[in-house]
Amino acid sequence: MRFILALVLYRLLFLLLTPLLLVALLLRSINNQAYRQRLLERLGFISSALQPGGIIVHAASVGEVIALKPFITELLINDASLPITVTTFTPTGSAQVKKLFSDKVQHCYLPLDNIFSSQLFLRRLKPKAMIFMETELWPNIIAQCQKKRIKLLLVNGRLSNKSMHSYQKLTWLITPTIQRFDKILTQSQVNQDNYLTMGASAERCELSGNLKFDISVNNDIAAKQQELASLITKQRKIWLIASTHPGDEALALAAFEHIKQQDSNALLVIVPRHPERFQQVTKLAKETGHSVLKRSERQAVTLSTSVWIIDTLGELLSACALADVVTMGGSFSDIGGHNPLEPALFKKPVIVGPNMSNFIEILTQLKAEHGIVQIDENEDMPQAIADHVLALFADEHHAQQLGNNSYKVVQANQGATLRSLAALRKLLN
């Protein structure tokens, strides 16, 4: 009874908040116009052209779409008779779906989690199963799926100790949401234990491994890699900082000042995480006195260019392949870091900051195999970053060894995609 009352209160609260959330999307569209487009989809009014009766896979944004690519690709091969709908919440995620799958999948935004919008959404698509990823818990739509006997699968389940602390304050809402899943597949034993602590059924929880290990270089990435490489006119040392957030670029530019003193021909490549910040990052780099070129300008990167900003979508992996050293953004603040396996796929030495809380298990494995460098929070951050980058520039053997070790970790942990597909088929049979 308490859980039913909690869901009712949540539905009322989210219904009241829906206008404010739409306003928030419009405000965000000041920097990214895509947020003001397709607002009707946010309310559950999706295209009548979408075919019902298939499988819905929710991938919140770019990182999730990339991680789910092998899974979705296998669905398209093995479940060709069913329409596959991939939903996202961000415009960048939407663009990534279109880039990777074109018209092979159906696509729309997942609506805001109020009772009317989610009912419209489910009534239109009538899915046989709905798949969520990691910490994506939408209490209302999940409750409605259970009521309509739509199979619920959580893949790549992640529930860190930090998230546990927050979720335990909301057990009245989170626990029944978790218990509605027919199957929860977790990245690691730690994550599984945390789900069990939050009330998940032991019979429905299973350790499957991390989907993010199941990445590979396809023809598109290889072609894009060659395209980017052709723009760099002279051989030079390249330091790439990936998926940057506010504060990361200033830190990188400060570190780059030290690097340039030792290697005047070094090139800094910055890949901002969010498109709405492309202009801001470009302005910041120019204000520091560097010669800056944007990828979207499609011009050659000559020796006169010291900072190259990748202000295009879907080119991070290909850019990683060109770098001599890669640093992951989001790991120097409370963001919690980004996936270090992407540069590891290309056997690149990876440097991360003190906060990798979103990738604790991956970080632990990489450290155990001597496949990553992590900077201590007590160090002078710009100087420490510069010292590590310069050391790896100078010692190519050590850099190669780090890259090889990280690649071995990737290879040893693949297989989560096949286990997740097997779990889905079991639910559908």
N, C-alpha and C positions, 0 to 999 in steps of 0.2 A: 504493500500500500504506500509506503514511504517513497519507493522508487517511482511509482506511478505519479504521485503528487509532484515529485521533483521534475519529472518530464513535462508535466503540465505547466509548471512554473517556468521552466526553460523555454517552452514554446511561446508562452505569453511574453516573456522578456525579449526573446529574439524577434518576435513579431513587432514589438514596440521599437526595437533597435534598427529594424530594416531600413527605414527612411534615413537614419543617421549613417548607416553603412553605405548607402547609395551616395549620400553627400560626400563621405570620405573617399569613395571611388572617383567622384567628380573632382574633388580637390587634388587627388593624386594625378588626375589627367592634365593638370596644369603643366607638369613636366613630361608626361607621357600620354599623348592624346588617345592611345589605344584603350585606356581605362574608361573613356566615356563612350566607347563603341559597344554595341551588342548588349546594352543594359537590360533589354528584355530577357535575354538568356539568364541574367542574374536573378530574375524573378520567376524562372521556370518556363518561360514561353520560348521553347526551342523549336527549330524548324520542323515543319510537317514532313519534310523530305527524309528525315532520319528514320531508318527502318527499326521497328520494335522487335522484341523477342530475343535479343542477343546478350552480349556480355559487356558490362561497363567497367572500364579500368580508370581509376582516378589518379592522376599524376599532377600534384599541385603546381609545380613550376618546372623550370628547365632541368634542374638536377634530377628530379624524379622521372621526367620523360626519358632522359638519357639512360638512367639506371634501368628503366622498364623496357627499353627498346628490345633486348633479346627476348624477353617474355612476350611482348606484344607480337613480335615477328613470328614466334612459334605458334601463337594463337591463330594468326592469319593463315599459317600453313596447315595446322592440324584441326582447326575448327572453321574451315573455309565456308561452311554452310551457315554459320551464325554471323550476324552483323556485330562488329567490334566497335564500340564507342569509347573513345578516349576523352575524358574530361580533364580540364585544368582549372585553375583559379586565376592565374596571372596571364597577361597578354604575351609575355615572353615564353611562357609554357605553351600557349596556343600556337605561337609562331614556330616553336620547336616541333610540335606535333605535325604541323603542315610540312615542315622542312624534311622530317624523317620519313613520313608515311604518305604524304600527298593525299590522294583520294582512296587509299587502301583501307583507311579507317574512317569512321564517322567521328565528328568532333563538335563539342560545344563546351561552354563553361558549366561547371557544377554550380547550381543555383545557391543563393544564400539559404542558410539552414532554418528557414521558417516553414511552418506546416503547410501553408498554401503553395509556396513555390516548389517545395520538394514533392508535394502531391502531384502538381502539374507535370513535373519532370518525370516522375516514375509512371504516371498514367500514360504519358506519351511513349516512353521507351519500353515499358513492360519487360525489364531484363530478367533473364534466368539467374544471373549472378552479378554481384557487384563487388569489385575488388578495390580495397584501399591500401595505402602504403605507409609504413613507418608509424608516425604519430598522428596521422590524419584521422581524427575521430570526430565525426559529425553526428551528434546524438540524435537529432530529429530524423534525418534521412535514414540513419541506421535502424532506428526503432520502426520506421515505416517499412523498411525492407523486410525486417523480421515478421511484421504483421502480415505482409503480402506473400510471405514464404519465399522471398528472394534469397538465394544463398549468399552468405556474407563471408568473404575471405580477406584477412589482413596479411599482407606479404611484407617481408623485410621488417618485421615488427621491431621498433626501437623505443625503449622506455628507459632513459638514463636515470641515474640516481638524482640528478638535478630536477628532471621532469617529475620523478616520483614525489619529491618534496612538494611540488606545486599541485600535483594530482590528488595527493592525500587530503588536501583541503577541499577537494571537490568530489569525494567518493560517492556522494549522493547522486552525482551525475555521471562520473566516469566509470564507476564499477558496473552499473547496469548496461552501459554502452559496450564495454568490453565483453560482457557476458552474452551479448546478442550475437557475436560472431560465431559462425559455424566452425571456423578454423582460424587459429592465429599462428603464423609462422614467424619465428624470431631470428634475429641476426646472430645472437650469441646466448650462452647460458645465463649471463648476467641480465640481459634483457628479458629472457624467459622468466627468470626468478622474479623480476619486478612485476611482470604481468600477473604472475600467480599471486604475488602479494596484494595486488590491486583487485583480486577477486576472480581472475580468469580461471576457467575449468582446466584442470591438469589434463583431462582427456582430449581437450580441444587445442592444447598448446603443443607445438612441435618445433624443435630446433632445425632450421633449414639452411642457415648460413646467410651471407650477405649478397644480395643481388648485384651490388656495386662492384663485386669482384668479376662479374661475368661481362666484362667489357672487352671489346676487340677492335682491331683496326679494319674497317671496311673500305670498299673502293672509293666511296665519297670522301672519307677522311684522308685517304692517301692522295686523291686528286687535289683536294684543298691544300694539303701539305705542300705539294709540288708548286701550286699556284703561289702560296705565301713565300716559299723559298726563292722563287724566281724574282721576287720583288727586292730581295736583299742583294745588293750589287757587289759587296765586298765581304770576304770572310772575316768575321769578327766574333768576339765573345758576346753571347746573348744571355741576359738575365730576364726571366719572365716572372711577373707577379700576377697570379691568377685569381679571378673572382673577388676583386677588391671591394671593400666597403668604405664609408667615410672614415678617414684617419689612416687607412692603409696606404693611400697614394702619397700623402705627406711624409709618412715614415719611409716609404720606398725612395722617394725623391731625395730625402735627407741622406739615406744610406748610399744612394747613387753618387752623391757629391764625393763621398770618400772613395768609392770605386773608381770614379773618373780620374782621381789624383794618381791612381796606380795604373789604370788602363784607359787612356784617353779615347780609344776607339770602341769601348764597350757600348752595347745597345741595351737600353731598358725597354722592355715590352710590358705594357699594362693592359690587363683585360678586366674592365669593371664588371661587377656582377649584374648591375641593373642598367638597362638602356637609358633611363631617364637621367642618369648621372654622366653620360658620355661628354656632354658639353662642359659640365662642371669640372670634370677631371682634366679635360683638354686645357681649360682656362688655368687651372692650378699648375699644370706642368709648364705652360708658357710663362706664367708669372715667376717661376723659379729661374728663368733665363735659359731654359733648354730649347734646342731646336726640335720642334714637335711635328710629327706627321700622323695623320689619322688613316686608318686602314680604308675607310670609306672613300678616301680621295684617290685610291687606286694608283698611287704614284710609287716610283722606285724608292727604296730606303737606302740612300747614299750615306757616305761617311759623315756628311754634314748633319744628318739626323741622329740625335742622341736618344730621343724618346718616341717610341711607336705605340700608338694607342689603338687597340683592336676594338673599334666601335661598330662592329657588325655582329650578327647573331650566329651561333653554331660553329664558331671557328676556334674555340678554346683548345680542343684536343689537337687539332692540326697545328696550332701555334706552339703547344707544348713540345711537339716533335722537333721544332727548330731550336729550342733553347738548350743552352749548356747547363743552366741551373734554373730550377723552378721553385718559387716560394708561393705558398698557399695563403691567399687573403682570408680575412675573417678570423684568423688565429691569433691576432694581436689585440683583440677586444673581446667583448662579451658575446660575440656572434657564435663562437664555438667551432670555427674552422670550416673548411670545405674538403671535398674528397681528394686525398693525396694519391689515390690509385690511378687517377687520370694521367698524371705525368709518369707514374711508375709503369704504366703500360708501354711507354717508349723508353724504359730503362734510364730515366733521367734522375739525377740526384735531387732530392726534395728537401727544402728547408721550411719548417713551420714555426709559428710563434708559440707562446706559453699556453694558449687556450685552444685545445682540440677536443672539447667536451662532447661534440657531436660525433666524434670518431674515435672514442676511447679504445675500443677493441682493435680497430685497424691500426691505430697508433702503437698499441702494445705489441702487436705482431711485427710491425715494421721495425720497432726498436729492438725486439728480440733477435731479429735477423740482421741487424745493423744496416737497415735500409732507409733510414731517415735521419735528419738533423733537426733537433728541437732546441730553440733558444730559450734560456731561462728568463723568468720574469724579472729577476733582479739585475740583469745585464743592461748596459747602456744600449738600447734597442737599435738605433741606426748604426752605431759603430759595430755592434755584434753581428748584425745582418751583413754589413759590408765585409767584415773579416771572414765570415763563413763563405760568402760568395767568391771573394778573391782567392781564398784557399782552394776552393773547388775549381776555379778557373786555372789555377797554377798546377794543381795535382790532378791531371787527367786520369791517372790510374785509380786514384781514390774515388773520383767522381764516377767512373765507370763501375767500380765495385759496388758503390752505393746503389746505383741504378740497377745493376744486375740482381742485387739482393732484394730490392723492392719488387722487381718483376717476378722473382721466384715466389714471393708472398702472394702476388696476384694469381699466378698459375696454380698454386697449391690449394687455393680456397674457392676455386670455381665450382659451379654445380648447383647453386641455389635456384637458378632459373628452372632447371629440369624438375627439381623437387617441388617448386611452387606450382608448376604446371600439373604435376602428378596429383597434388592435393586438390586442385581445382577440378580435375576430371573425376576424382573420387566423389566430390560433392555433387557434381552434375549427374552422375550415373545412378 
